[in-house]
Amino acid sequence: MNRILTTCAVLLLVGASPLAAAGGDIKNGQTKAEICASCHGADGNSTSPEFPKLAGQHADYIVRALTDYQTGKRSNAIMQGFVANLSQQDMRDLAAYFASQPGSLFTPTNY
Ligand code: HEC
């Protein structure tokens, strides 16, 4: 039983690190996010229901969404135009910035 609990604790700790492992630079991301502000808000807290909130979103999720728009796996004419020239590093920086912003989206950390 104790061994199972220890294993769970270790898995939780390992599971907590992908956010940092995304390798994005928050400051660079903030600069790159200027063109996103008109729809998603300067800090990712969009005020329109048409545009998803990005503040506090998982960095992994944001990178995945941007990648999927770029490859066409996720189809949206507006976003497709904005991701066309983004590199993987751009996506990681943008994701790090928006993930670091306080907002109404949240990640439970103490379950
Ligand atoms: C002209 C408005 C507009 C701009 C500018 C814009 N977006 Fe978006 N974005 C949208 C819309 C609309 C959606 C929802 C598309 C859909 O339904 O998939 C979206 C969706 C997203 C999503 C998926 C969110 C989710 O919850 O699944 C991400 C991530 C995202 N945008 C990031 C960005 C980034 C980063 C930039 C700047 C480089 C940017 N967007 C610029 C309109 C915009």
Boltz pocket constraint, residues with backbone or C-beta under 6 A from the ligand:
constraints:
  - pocket:
      binder: B
      contacts: [[A, 32], [A, 33], [A, 35], [A, 36], [A, 37], [A, 38], [A, 39], [A, 40], [A, 50], [A, 51], [A, 52], [A, 53], [A, 54], [A, 61], [A, 62], [A, 65], [A, 66], [A, 74], [A, 75], [A, 76], [A, 78], [A, 79], [A, 82], [A, 94]]
      max_distance: 6.0
